[in-house]
Amino acid sequence: MARNGIILGVFAIVTTGLIALTYFGTKQQIAEQQQQKLLSILNAVVNENSYDNQIHLDCAQIQDPKYLGDNKPHRIYRARLEGDAAAVAIETTAPDGYSGKIHLVVGMFSTNAENALVSGVRILSHKETPGLGDKIELRISDWILDFNQQEYNQNNAHMWAVKKDGGQFDQFTGATITPRSVVKAVKKSIEFYLKNKETIFKAENACALPTTAEMGNLDE
């Protein structure tokens, strides 16, 4: 029994060592893949030719349940051109989807102090009904593309709703709640941006890569 215990102990140590080596050997690769995926999403909502900074490494982290949907911190990625504010990609939440919260990212830039133009919207995650509410996903339907190049201003704010509510955006047959929730969340994110543009671009960077020393501390 003692011999078997020693064998099992050695086996456990070797297995743990191999897992640790695999983790440390692939950690950098996994991190790079995650960054590339994030950058791909950001470039889908903000034209990559409109900025010259590393947008995925430049963000503010802000809480505002009134405009961003819940109490959790939301990341706002900042696009800059020659150091000046160019556009943003706001991670926000539609709290009132049919089956729960809908998480999305909204790209936009301001044309003046009171107007903004949406450059793109993508759904990050949701639990909406397959075949109905899931049409907010681009892989299911092109409905989400209706936000592209849509301008928001005080004169047309009432049109930022689904057609059933007197707005300009289509609802889905048999599923009005989901698109209504998304349109509302996009509208609120625009309103938030126009009210807080200066604060957003002056906020401390919450997305900078950690230094080598900081990475070492995380591993301890």
DOMIFI-835500 format. One line per 8 residues: their letters; for each residue y negated, z, x of N, C-alpha, C, O. Coordinates in Angstrom, 1 decimal. Example, Ala and Ser with C-alpha at 12.3 -4.5 7.8 and 13.67 -1.06 7.14 Angstrom:
BEGIN
as	5.7:7.8:13.2:4.5:7.8:12.3:3.3:7.8:13.2:3.3:8.5:14.2; 2.2:7.1:12.8:1.1:7.1:13.7:0.0:7.9:12.9:-1.1:8.0:13.4 .
END
This chain:
BEGIN
marngiil	1.2:0.0:0.8:0.0:0.0:0.0:-1.3:0.0:0.9:-2.3:-0.7:0.6; -1.2:0.8:1.9:-2.3:0.8:2.8:-2.6:-0.5:3.4:-3.7:-1.0:3.6; -1.5:-1.2:3.8:-1.6:-2.5:4.4:-2.2:-3.5:3.5:-3.1:-4.3:3.8; -1.8:-3.5:2.2:-2.3:-4.3:1.2:-3.8:-4.1:0.9:-4.6:-5.0:0.7; -4.2:-2.8:1.0:-5.6:-2.4:0.8:-6.4:-2.9:1.9:-7.5:-3.4:1.6; -5.9:-2.9:3.1:-6.7:-3.4:4.3:-6.9:-4.9:4.1:-8.0:-5.4:4.4; -5.8:-5.6:3.7:-5.9:-7.0:3.5:-6.9:-7.4:2.5:-7.7:-8.3:2.7; -6.8:-6.7:1.4:-7.8:-7.0:0.3:-9.2:-6.7:0.7:-10.2:-7.4:0.4 .
gvfaivtt	-9.4:-5.6:1.5:-10.7:-5.3:2.0:-11.3:-6.4:2.9:-12.4:-6.7:2.8; -10.4:-6.8:3.8:-10.8:-7.9:4.7:-11.2:-9.2:4.0:-12.2:-9.9:4.2; -10.3:-9.5:3.0:-10.5:-10.7:2.1:-11.9:-10.6:1.4:-12.6:-11.5:1.4; -12.2:-9.4:0.9:-13.5:-9.2:0.2:-14.7:-9.3:1.1:-15.7:-9.9:0.8; -14.5:-8.8:2.3:-15.6:-8.9:3.3:-15.9:-10.4:3.7:-17.0:-10.8:3.8; -14.8:-11.1:3.9:-14.9:-12.5:4.3:-15.5:-13.3:3.2:-16.4:-14.2:3.4; -15.0:-13.1:2.0:-15.6:-13.8:0.8:-17.1:-13.5:0.6:-17.8:-14.5:0.4; -17.4:-12.3:0.7:-18.9:-11.9:0.6:-19.7:-12.6:1.7:-20.8:-13.1:1.4 .
glialtyf	-19.1:-12.6:2.9:-19.8:-13.3:4.0:-20.0:-14.8:3.7:-21.1:-15.3:4.0; -19.0:-15.4:3.2:-19.1:-16.8:2.9:-20.1:-17.1:1.9:-20.9:-18.1:1.9; -20.1:-16.3:0.8:-21.1:-16.4:-0.3:-22.5:-16.2:0.3:-23.4:-17.0:-0.1; -22.7:-15.2:1.1:-24.0:-15.0:1.7:-24.5:-16.2:2.6:-25.6:-16.6:2.5; -23.6:-16.7:3.4:-23.9:-17.9:4.2:-24.3:-19.1:3.4:-25.2:-19.8:3.7; -23.5:-19.3:2.3:-23.8:-20.4:1.4:-25.2:-20.2:0.8:-25.9:-21.2:0.6; -25.5:-19.0:0.3:-26.8:-18.7:-0.3:-27.9:-19.0:0.7:-28.9:-19.7:0.3; -27.8:-18.4:1.9:-28.9:-18.6:2.8:-29.0:-20.1:3.3:-30.1:-20.5:3.7 .
gtkqqiae	-27.9:-20.7:3.3:-27.9:-22.1:3.8:-28.4:-23.1:2.8:-28.9:-24.1:3.2; -28.4:-22.7:1.5:-28.9:-23.6:0.5:-30.2:-23.1:-0.2:-30.7:-23.9:-1.0; -30.6:-21.9:0.1:-31.8:-21.4:-0.5:-33.0:-22.3:-0.4:-33.7:-22.5:-1.4; -33.2:-22.8:0.8:-34.4:-23.7:1.0:-34.2:-25.0:0.2:-35.2:-25.5:-0.4; -33.0:-25.5:0.2:-32.8:-26.7:-0.6:-33.0:-26.6:-2.1:-33.6:-27.4:-2.7; -32.5:-25.4:-2.6:-32.7:-25.1:-4.0:-34.2:-25.0:-4.3:-34.6:-25.5:-5.4; -34.9:-24.3:-3.5:-36.3:-24.1:-3.7:-37.1:-25.4:-3.7:-38.0:-25.7:-4.5; -36.7:-26.3:-2.8:-37.3:-27.6:-2.7:-37.0:-28.5:-4.0:-37.9:-29.2:-4.5 .
qqqqklls	-35.8:-28.4:-4.5:-35.4:-29.1:-5.7:-36.2:-28.6:-6.9:-36.6:-29.4:-7.7; -36.4:-27.3:-7.0:-37.1:-26.7:-8.0:-38.6:-27.1:-8.0:-39.2:-27.4:-9.0; -39.1:-27.2:-6.8:-40.5:-27.6:-6.6:-40.7:-29.1:-7.0:-41.7:-29.5:-7.6; -39.7:-29.9:-6.7:-39.7:-31.3:-7.0:-39.6:-31.5:-8.5:-40.3:-32.4:-9.1; -38.8:-30.7:-9.2:-38.7:-30.8:-10.6:-40.0:-30.4:-11.3:-40.4:-31.1:-12.2; -40.6:-29.4:-10.8:-41.9:-28.9:-11.3:-42.9:-30.0:-11.2:-43.7:-30.3:-12.1; -43.0:-30.6:-10.0:-44.0:-31.6:-9.7:-43.8:-32.8:-10.6:-44.7:-33.4:-11.0; -42.5:-33.2:-10.9:-42.2:-34.3:-11.7:-42.7:-34.0:-13.1:-43.3:-34.9:-13.8 .
ilnavvne	-42.6:-32.8:-13.6:-43.1:-32.5:-15.0:-44.6:-32.5:-15.0:-45.2:-33.0:-15.9; -45.2:-32.0:-13.9:-46.7:-32.0:-13.9:-47.3:-33.4:-13.8:-48.3:-33.7:-14.4; -46.6:-34.2:-13.1:-47.1:-35.6:-13.0:-46.8:-36.4:-14.2:-47.4:-37.5:-14.4; -46.0:-35.9:-15.1:-45.8:-36.5:-16.4:-47.0:-36.2:-17.4:-47.2:-37.0:-18.3; -47.7:-35.2:-17.1:-48.8:-34.8:-18.0:-50.2:-34.9:-17.3:-51.2:-34.9:-18.0; -50.2:-35.1:-16.0:-51.4:-35.3:-15.3:-51.2:-36.5:-14.3:-50.3:-36.4:-13.5; -52.0:-37.5:-14.4:-51.9:-38.7:-13.6:-52.0:-38.3:-12.1:-53.0:-37.7:-11.7; -50.9:-38.6:-11.3:-50.9:-38.1:-9.9:-52.0:-38.8:-9.1:-52.3:-38.4:-8.0 .
nsydnqih	-52.6:-39.9:-9.6:-53.7:-40.6:-8.9:-55.0:-40.0:-9.2:-56.0:-40.4:-8.6; -55.0:-38.9:-10.0:-56.3:-38.3:-10.4:-56.6:-37.1:-9.6:-57.7:-36.5:-9.7; -55.7:-36.7:-8.6:-56.0:-35.5:-7.8:-55.4:-35.8:-6.4:-54.6:-36.7:-6.2; -55.9:-34.9:-5.5:-55.4:-35.1:-4.1:-54.9:-33.7:-3.5:-54.7:-33.7:-2.3; -54.8:-32.7:-4.3:-54.3:-31.4:-3.8:-52.8:-31.3:-4.2:-52.3:-32.2:-4.9; -52.1:-30.3:-3.8:-50.7:-30.0:-4.2:-50.8:-29.2:-5.5:-50.8:-28.0:-5.4; -50.8:-29.9:-6.6:-51.0:-29.3:-7.9:-49.9:-28.2:-8.2:-50.3:-27.2:-8.8; -48.7:-28.4:-7.8:-47.6:-27.5:-8.1:-47.8:-26.2:-7.3:-47.1:-25.2:-7.5 .
ldcaqiqd	-48.6:-26.2:-6.2:-48.9:-25.0:-5.4:-50.3:-24.4:-5.6:-50.7:-23.6:-4.8; -50.9:-24.9:-6.7:-52.3:-24.4:-7.0:-52.3:-24.0:-8.5:-52.5:-24.9:-9.3; -52.3:-22.8:-8.8:-52.3:-22.4:-10.2:-53.0:-21.0:-10.4:-53.0:-20.2:-9.5; -53.5:-20.8:-11.6:-54.0:-19.5:-12.0:-52.9:-19.0:-13.0:-52.2:-19.7:-13.6; -52.8:-17.7:-13.1:-51.9:-17.0:-14.0:-52.7:-16.2:-15.0:-53.3:-15.2:-14.6; -52.7:-16.5:-16.2:-53.6:-15.9:-17.2:-52.8:-15.5:-18.5:-51.9:-16.2:-18.9; -53.2:-14.3:-19.0:-52.7:-13.9:-20.3:-53.8:-14.0:-21.4:-54.9:-13.6:-21.2; -53.4:-14.7:-22.5:-54.4:-14.8:-23.6:-53.5:-15.1:-24.9:-53.4:-16.3:-25.2 .
pkylgdnk	-53.0:-14.1:-25.5:-52.2:-14.3:-26.7:-52.8:-15.1:-27.8:-52.2:-15.8:-28.6; -54.2:-15.0:-27.9:-54.9:-15.7:-29.0:-54.8:-17.2:-28.8:-54.6:-17.9:-29.8; -54.9:-17.7:-27.6:-54.9:-19.1:-27.3:-53.6:-19.6:-26.7:-53.3:-20.8:-26.9; -52.9:-18.8:-26.0:-51.7:-19.3:-25.3:-50.4:-18.8:-25.9:-49.3:-19.0:-25.4; -50.5:-18.2:-27.1:-49.3:-18.0:-27.9:-48.6:-16.7:-27.8:-47.9:-16.3:-28.8; -48.6:-16.0:-26.7:-48.0:-14.7:-26.5:-48.6:-13.9:-25.4:-49.5:-14.3:-24.8; -48.1:-12.7:-25.2:-48.7:-11.7:-24.2:-48.2:-12.0:-22.8:-48.7:-11.3:-21.9; -47.3:-12.9:-22.6:-46.8:-13.2:-21.2:-47.9:-13.9:-20.4:-48.6:-14.7:-21.0 .
phriyrar	-47.9:-13.8:-19.1:-48.8:-14.6:-18.3:-48.3:-16.0:-18.3:-47.1:-16.4:-18.2; -49.3:-16.9:-18.4:-49.0:-18.3:-18.4:-49.7:-19.0:-17.2:-50.8:-18.6:-16.8; -48.9:-19.9:-16.6:-49.5:-20.6:-15.4:-50.3:-21.8:-15.9:-49.9:-22.6:-16.8; -51.4:-22.0:-15.2:-52.3:-23.1:-15.4:-52.5:-23.8:-14.1:-53.1:-23.3:-13.2; -51.8:-25.0:-14.0:-51.8:-25.7:-12.7:-53.1:-26.5:-12.6:-53.6:-27.1:-13.6; -53.8:-26.5:-11.4:-55.1:-27.0:-11.3:-55.1:-28.3:-10.4:-54.6:-28.2:-9.2; -55.6:-29.4:-10.9:-55.7:-30.6:-10.2:-57.1:-30.7:-9.6:-58.1:-30.5:-10.4; -57.2:-31.0:-8.4:-58.5:-31.1:-7.7:-58.6:-32.4:-7.0:-57.7:-33.0:-6.5 .
legdaaav	-59.8:-33.0:-7.0:-60.1:-34.2:-6.3:-61.3:-34.0:-5.4:-62.4:-33.7:-5.8; -61.0:-34.1:-4.1:-62.0:-33.8:-3.0:-62.6:-32.4:-3.3:-63.8:-32.2:-3.1; -61.8:-31.4:-3.7:-62.2:-30.1:-3.9:-62.8:-29.7:-5.2:-63.0:-28.6:-5.6; -63.1:-30.8:-6.0:-63.7:-30.5:-7.3:-62.6:-30.5:-8.4:-61.6:-31.1:-8.3; -62.9:-29.8:-9.5:-62.0:-29.7:-10.6:-61.8:-31.1:-11.2:-62.7:-31.8:-11.5; -60.5:-31.4:-11.4:-60.2:-32.8:-11.9:-59.4:-32.7:-13.3:-59.8:-33.4:-14.2; -58.5:-31.8:-13.3:-57.6:-31.7:-14.6:-56.8:-30.4:-14.5:-56.8:-29.7:-13.5; -56.1:-30.1:-15.6:-55.2:-28.9:-15.6:-54.0:-29.3:-16.3:-53.9:-30.2:-17.2 .
aiettapd	-52.9:-28.5:-16.0:-51.7:-28.6:-16.8:-51.4:-27.1:-17.2:-51.1:-26.3:-16.4; -51.5:-26.9:-18.5:-51.4:-25.5:-19.0:-50.1:-25.3:-19.7:-49.7:-25.9:-20.6; -49.4:-24.3:-19.1:-48.1:-23.8:-19.8:-48.5:-22.9:-20.9:-49.2:-21.9:-20.7; -48.1:-23.2:-22.1:-48.5:-22.5:-23.3:-47.3:-22.3:-24.2:-46.2:-22.9:-24.0; -47.4:-21.5:-25.3:-46.3:-21.2:-26.2:-46.8:-21.4:-27.6:-47.8:-20.9:-28.0; -46.0:-22.1:-28.4:-46.1:-22.2:-29.8:-45.3:-21.1:-30.4:-44.0:-21.2:-30.4; -45.9:-20.0:-30.9:-45.0:-18.8:-31.3:-44.4:-19.0:-32.7:-43.5:-18.2:-33.0; -44.8:-20.0:-33.4:-44.4:-20.1:-34.8:-43.5:-21.4:-35.1:-43.7:-22.0:-36.2 .
gysgkihl	-42.7:-21.7:-34.2:-41.7:-22.8:-34.4:-40.7:-22.4:-35.5:-40.6:-21.2:-35.9; -40.0:-23.4:-36.1:-39.1:-23.1:-37.1:-38.0:-22.1:-36.7:-37.6:-21.2:-37.5; -37.5:-22.2:-35.4:-36.4:-21.4:-34.9:-36.9:-20.5:-33.8:-36.0:-20.0:-33.1; -38.2:-20.3:-33.7:-38.6:-19.4:-32.6:-39.7:-20.0:-31.8:-40.3:-21.0:-32.2; -39.9:-19.5:-30.6:-41.0:-19.9:-29.8:-40.7:-21.3:-29.1:-39.5:-21.6:-28.8; -41.7:-22.1:-29.0:-41.6:-23.4:-28.3:-42.5:-23.3:-27.1:-43.7:-23.1:-27.2; -41.9:-23.6:-25.9:-42.7:-23.5:-24.7:-43.0:-25.0:-24.3:-42.1:-25.8:-24.2; -44.3:-25.2:-23.9:-44.7:-26.6:-23.6:-45.7:-26.5:-22.5:-46.3:-25.5:-22.2 .
vvgmfstn	-46.0:-27.7:-21.9:-47.1:-27.8:-20.9:-48.0:-29.0:-21.4:-47.6:-30.0:-21.8; -49.3:-28.7:-21.3:-50.3:-29.6:-21.8:-51.2:-30.0:-20.7:-51.9:-29.2:-20.0; -51.3:-31.3:-20.4:-52.2:-31.8:-19.4:-53.5:-32.3:-20.0:-53.5:-32.9:-21.1; -54.7:-32.0:-19.4:-55.9:-32.4:-19.9:-57.0:-32.4:-18.9:-56.9:-31.8:-17.8; -58.1:-33.0:-19.2:-59.3:-32.9:-18.4:-60.5:-33.0:-19.3:-60.4:-33.6:-20.4; -61.6:-32.4:-18.9:-62.8:-32.4:-19.7:-63.7:-33.6:-19.4:-63.9:-34.0:-18.3; -64.2:-34.3:-20.5:-65.1:-35.4:-20.3:-66.6:-34.9:-20.3:-67.5:-35.6:-19.8; -66.8:-33.7:-20.9:-68.1:-33.0:-20.8:-67.8:-31.6:-21.1:-66.7:-31.2:-21.3 .
aenalvsg	-68.9:-30.8:-21.3:-68.7:-29.3:-21.5:-68.0:-29.0:-22.8:-67.4:-28.0:-23.0; -68.1:-29.9:-23.8:-67.5:-29.6:-25.1:-66.3:-30.5:-25.5:-65.7:-30.3:-26.6; -66.0:-31.5:-24.7:-65.0:-32.5:-25.0:-63.8:-32.4:-24.0:-64.1:-32.1:-22.8; -62.6:-32.7:-24.4:-61.5:-32.8:-23.5:-60.6:-33.9:-23.9:-60.5:-34.3:-25.1; -59.9:-34.5:-23.0:-59.0:-35.6:-23.2:-57.6:-35.2:-22.8:-57.4:-34.8:-21.6; -56.6:-35.3:-23.7:-55.3:-34.9:-23.3:-54.6:-36.1:-22.6:-54.6:-37.2:-23.0; -54.0:-35.7:-21.4:-53.4:-36.8:-20.6:-51.9:-36.8:-20.8:-51.2:-37.7:-20.4; -51.3:-35.7:-21.4:-49.9:-35.7:-21.7:-49.4:-34.3:-22.1:-50.0:-33.3:-21.8 .
vrilshke	-48.3:-34.3:-22.9:-47.7:-33.1:-23.3:-46.2:-33.2:-23.1:-45.6:-34.2:-23.4; -45.5:-32.1:-22.7:-44.1:-32.1:-22.6:-43.5:-30.8:-23.1:-44.2:-29.7:-22.9; -42.4:-30.8:-23.7:-41.7:-29.6:-24.2:-40.9:-29.0:-23.0:-40.1:-29.8:-22.4; -41.0:-27.8:-22.7:-40.3:-27.1:-21.7:-39.0:-26.5:-22.2:-37.9:-26.6:-21.6; -39.0:-25.9:-23.3:-37.8:-25.3:-24.0:-38.1:-25.0:-25.4:-39.3:-24.8:-25.8; -37.1:-24.9:-26.2:-37.2:-24.7:-27.6:-35.8:-24.4:-28.2:-34.8:-24.6:-27.5; -35.8:-23.9:-29.5:-34.5:-23.7:-30.2:-34.5:-24.3:-31.6:-33.9:-23.9:-32.5; -35.3:-25.4:-31.7:-35.5:-26.1:-33.0:-34.2:-26.8:-33.4:-33.3:-27.1:-32.6 .
tpglgdki	-34.1:-27.1:-34.7:-32.8:-27.7:-35.3:-32.5:-29.0:-34.7:-33.4:-29.9:-34.8; -31.3:-29.3:-34.2:-30.9:-30.6:-33.7:-31.0:-31.6:-34.9:-30.6:-31.3:-36.0; -31.5:-32.8:-34.6:-31.6:-33.8:-35.6:-32.9:-33.7:-36.4:-33.2:-34.7:-37.2; -33.6:-32.6:-36.3:-34.8:-32.5:-37.1:-36.0:-32.0:-36.2:-36.7:-32.9:-35.7; -36.1:-30.8:-35.9:-37.1:-30.3:-35.0:-37.0:-30.7:-33.6:-38.1:-30.7:-32.9; -35.9:-31.1:-33.1:-35.7:-31.4:-31.7:-36.4:-32.8:-31.4:-36.3:-33.2:-30.2; -37.0:-33.4:-32.4:-37.7:-34.7:-32.1:-39.0:-34.5:-31.3:-39.6:-35.4:-30.9; -39.3:-33.2:-31.1:-40.5:-32.9:-30.2:-40.1:-33.3:-28.7:-41.0:-33.4:-27.9 .
elrisdwi	-38.8:-33.4:-28.4:-38.3:-33.7:-27.1:-38.5:-35.2:-26.9:-38.1:-36.0:-27.7; -38.9:-35.6:-25.7:-39.1:-37.0:-25.4:-37.8:-37.8:-25.3:-37.8:-38.9:-25.7; -36.7:-37.1:-24.9:-35.4:-37.8:-24.9:-34.9:-38.1:-26.3:-33.9:-38.9:-26.4; -35.4:-37.4:-27.3:-35.0:-37.7:-28.7:-35.9:-38.6:-29.4:-35.4:-39.5:-30.1; -37.2:-38.4:-29.2:-38.2:-39.2:-29.9:-39.4:-39.4:-29.1:-39.7:-38.6:-28.1; -40.2:-40.4:-29.3:-41.5:-40.6:-28.6:-42.7:-39.9:-29.3:-43.8:-40.2:-29.0; -42.4:-39.1:-30.3:-43.5:-38.4:-31.0:-44.5:-37.7:-30.1:-45.7:-37.7:-30.3; -44.0:-37.0:-29.1:-44.8:-36.2:-28.2:-45.9:-37.1:-27.5:-46.9:-36.6:-27.0 .
ldfnqqey	-45.6:-38.4:-27.4:-46.5:-39.3:-26.7:-47.8:-39.6:-27.5:-48.7:-40.1:-27.0; -47.7:-39.2:-28.8:-48.9:-39.4:-29.6:-50.1:-38.6:-29.2:-51.2:-38.9:-29.6; -49.9:-37.6:-28.3:-51.0:-36.8:-27.8:-51.7:-37.5:-26.7:-52.9:-37.2:-26.4; -51.1:-38.5:-26.0:-51.7:-39.1:-24.9:-53.0:-39.8:-25.2:-53.1:-40.5:-26.2; -54.0:-39.5:-24.4:-55.4:-40.0:-24.5:-56.1:-39.7:-25.8:-57.0:-40.3:-26.2; -55.6:-38.6:-26.4:-56.3:-38.1:-27.6:-57.5:-37.2:-27.2:-57.3:-36.3:-26.4; -58.6:-37.5:-27.7:-59.8:-36.7:-27.4:-60.0:-35.5:-28.4:-59.8:-35.7:-29.6; -60.5:-34.4:-27.9:-60.8:-33.3:-28.7:-62.3:-33.0:-28.6:-62.8:-32.9:-27.5 .
nqnnahmw	-63.0:-32.8:-29.7:-64.4:-32.4:-29.7:-64.6:-31.7:-31.0:-63.8:-31.6:-31.9; -65.8:-31.1:-31.2:-66.1:-30.4:-32.3:-66.2:-31.2:-33.6:-65.9:-30.7:-34.7; -66.4:-32.5:-33.4:-66.5:-33.4:-34.6:-65.1:-33.7:-35.2:-65.0:-34.0:-36.4; -64.1:-33.8:-34.3:-62.8:-34.2:-34.8:-61.8:-33.0:-34.7:-60.6:-33.3:-34.9; -62.2:-31.8:-34.5:-61.3:-30.7:-34.4:-60.4:-30.5:-35.6:-59.3:-30.1:-35.5; -61.0:-30.9:-36.8:-60.2:-30.7:-38.0:-59.1:-31.7:-38.1:-58.2:-31.5:-38.9; -59.1:-32.8:-37.3:-58.1:-33.8:-37.3:-56.9:-33.4:-36.4:-55.9:-34.1:-36.4; -57.0:-32.3:-35.7:-55.9:-31.8:-34.8:-55.0:-31.0:-35.7:-54.9:-29.7:-35.5 .
avkkdggq	-54.2:-31.7:-36.5:-53.3:-31.1:-37.4:-52.3:-32.2:-37.9:-52.6:-33.4:-37.6; -51.2:-31.9:-38.5:-50.3:-32.9:-39.0:-50.9:-33.5:-40.3:-51.8:-32.9:-40.9; -50.5:-34.7:-40.6:-51.0:-35.4:-41.7:-50.9:-34.6:-43.1:-51.8:-34.7:-43.9; -49.9:-33.9:-43.2:-49.7:-33.1:-44.4:-50.8:-32.1:-44.6:-51.1:-31.7:-45.7; -51.4:-31.7:-43.5:-52.5:-30.7:-43.5:-53.9:-31.4:-43.4:-54.9:-30.7:-43.1; -53.9:-32.7:-43.5:-55.1:-33.4:-43.4:-55.5:-33.9:-42.0:-56.6:-34.4:-41.8; -54.6:-33.8:-41.1:-54.8:-34.2:-39.7:-54.3:-35.6:-39.4:-54.1:-36.4:-40.3; -54.2:-35.9:-38.1:-53.9:-37.3:-37.6:-52.5:-37.4:-37.1:-52.1:-38.5:-36.8 .
fdqftgat	-51.7:-36.3:-37.0:-50.4:-36.4:-36.3:-49.3:-36.4:-37.3:-49.3:-35.7:-38.3; -48.3:-37.3:-37.1:-47.2:-37.4:-38.0:-46.4:-36.1:-38.0:-46.2:-35.4:-37.0; -45.8:-35.8:-39.2:-44.8:-34.7:-39.2:-43.4:-35.4:-39.3:-43.3:-36.6:-39.4; -42.4:-34.6:-39.2:-41.0:-35.2:-39.3:-40.5:-35.1:-40.7:-40.8:-34.1:-41.4; -39.7:-36.0:-41.1:-39.1:-36.0:-42.5:-38.2:-34.7:-42.5:-37.3:-34.6:-41.8; -38.5:-33.8:-43.5:-37.7:-32.6:-43.6:-38.0:-31.5:-42.6:-37.3:-30.5:-42.6; -39.0:-31.7:-41.8:-39.3:-30.7:-40.7:-40.7:-30.8:-40.4:-41.1:-31.4:-39.4; -41.6:-30.1:-41.2:-43.0:-30.1:-40.9:-43.4:-28.9:-40.0:-44.4:-29.0:-39.3 .
itprsvvk	-42.7:-27.8:-40.1:-43.1:-26.6:-39.4:-43.1:-26.9:-37.9:-44.1:-26.4:-37.2; -42.1:-27.5:-37.3:-42.1:-27.7:-35.9:-43.2:-28.5:-35.3:-43.9:-28.0:-34.4; -43.5:-29.7:-35.8:-44.7:-30.5:-35.3:-46.0:-29.8:-35.6:-46.9:-29.8:-34.8; -46.1:-29.1:-36.7:-47.3:-28.3:-37.0:-47.6:-27.3:-36.0:-48.7:-27.1:-35.5; -46.5:-26.6:-35.6:-46.6:-25.6:-34.5:-47.0:-26.1:-33.2:-47.8:-25.5:-32.5; -46.4:-27.3:-32.8:-46.8:-27.9:-31.5:-48.2:-28.4:-31.5:-48.9:-28.1:-30.5; -48.6:-29.0:-32.6:-50.0:-29.5:-32.7:-51.0:-28.4:-32.5:-52.0:-28.5:-31.8; -50.7:-27.3:-33.2:-51.6:-26.1:-33.2:-51.7:-25.5:-31.8:-52.7:-25.2:-31.3 .
avkksief	-50.5:-25.5:-31.1:-50.5:-24.9:-29.7:-51.3:-25.8:-28.8:-52.0:-25.3:-27.9; -51.2:-27.1:-28.9:-51.9:-28.1:-28.1:-53.4:-27.9:-28.3:-54.2:-27.8:-27.4; -53.8:-27.8:-29.6:-55.2:-27.6:-29.9:-55.7:-26.3:-29.3:-56.8:-26.3:-28.7; -55.0:-25.2:-29.4:-55.5:-24.0:-28.9:-55.6:-24.0:-27.4:-56.5:-23.4:-26.8; -54.7:-24.7:-26.7:-54.7:-24.8:-25.3:-56.0:-25.5:-24.8:-56.6:-25.2:-23.8; -56.3:-26.6:-25.6:-57.6:-27.3:-25.3:-58.8:-26.4:-25.5:-59.7:-26.4:-24.6; -58.8:-25.7:-26.6:-59.9:-24.8:-26.8:-60.0:-23.7:-25.7:-61.1:-23.4:-25.3; -58.9:-23.2:-25.3:-58.9:-22.2:-24.2:-59.5:-22.8:-22.9:-60.3:-22.2:-22.3 .
ylknketi	-59.1:-24.0:-22.6:-59.6:-24.7:-21.4:-61.1:-24.9:-21.4:-61.8:-24.6:-20.5; -61.6:-25.4:-22.5:-63.0:-25.6:-22.6:-63.8:-24.3:-22.5:-64.9:-24.4:-22.1; -63.3:-23.2:-23.0:-64.0:-22.0:-23.0:-63.9:-21.3:-21.6:-64.7:-20.5:-21.2; -62.8:-21.6:-20.8:-62.5:-20.9:-19.6:-62.4:-21.8:-18.3:-61.8:-21.3:-17.3; -62.9:-23.0:-18.4:-62.7:-23.9:-17.3:-63.2:-23.3:-15.9:-62.4:-23.4:-15.0; -64.3:-22.7:-15.9:-64.9:-22.2:-14.6:-64.0:-21.1:-14.1:-63.7:-21.0:-12.9; -63.6:-20.2:-15.0:-62.7:-19.0:-14.6:-61.4:-19.5:-14.1:-60.9:-19.0:-13.1; -60.8:-20.5:-14.8:-59.5:-21.1:-14.4:-59.5:-21.5:-12.9:-58.6:-21.2:-12.1 .
fkaenaca	-60.6:-22.3:-12.6:-60.6:-22.9:-11.2:-61.1:-21.9:-10.1:-60.9:-22.2:-8.9; -61.6:-20.8:-10.5:-62.1:-19.8:-9.6:-61.0:-18.7:-9.4:-61.1:-17.9:-8.5; -60.0:-18.6:-10.3:-59.0:-17.6:-10.2:-58.2:-17.7:-8.9:-58.0:-18.7:-8.4; -57.7:-16.5:-8.5:-56.8:-16.5:-7.3:-55.6:-17.3:-7.5:-55.0:-17.4:-8.6; -55.1:-18.0:-6.5:-54.0:-18.8:-6.6:-52.7:-18.0:-6.7:-52.4:-17.2:-5.9; -52.0:-18.3:-7.8:-50.7:-17.5:-8.1:-49.5:-18.3:-7.7:-48.4:-17.9:-8.0; -49.7:-19.5:-7.2:-48.6:-20.4:-6.9:-48.4:-20.8:-5.4:-47.6:-21.6:-5.1; -49.2:-20.2:-4.6:-49.1:-20.5:-3.1:-47.7:-20.1:-2.6:-47.2:-19.0:-3.0 .
lpttaemg	-47.2:-20.9:-1.7:-45.9:-20.5:-1.1:-46.0:-19.3:-0.3:-47.0:-19.1:0.4; -45.0:-18.4:-0.3:-45.1:-17.2:0.5:-45.0:-17.5:2.0:-44.4:-18.5:2.4; -45.6:-16.7:2.8:-45.5:-16.8:4.2:-44.1:-16.5:4.7:-43.3:-15.9:4.0; -43.9:-16.8:6.0:-42.6:-16.5:6.6:-42.3:-14.9:6.5:-41.2:-14.5:6.3; -43.4:-14.2:6.8:-43.2:-12.7:6.8:-42.9:-12.2:5.4:-42.1:-11.3:5.2; -43.6:-12.8:4.4:-43.3:-12.4:3.0:-41.9:-12.8:2.6:-41.3:-12.0:1.8; -41.4:-13.9:3.0:-40.0:-14.3:2.7:-39.1:-13.4:3.3:-38.0:-13.0:2.7; -39.4:-12.8:4.5:-38.5:-11.9:5.1:-38.4:-10.6:4.3:-37.4:-10.0:4.2 .
nlde	-39.6:-10.2:3.8:-39.6:-9.0:3.0:-38.8:-9.1:1.7:-38.2:-8.2:1.2; -38.8:-10.3:1.1:-38.1:-10.6:-0.1:-36.6:-10.5:0.1:-35.8:-10.1:-0.8; -36.2:-10.8:1.3:-34.7:-10.8:1.6:-34.2:-9.4:1.9:-33.0:-9.2:1.9; -35.1:-8.5:2.2:-34.7:-7.1:2.6:-34.2:-6.4:1.4:-33.7:-5.2:1.5 .
END
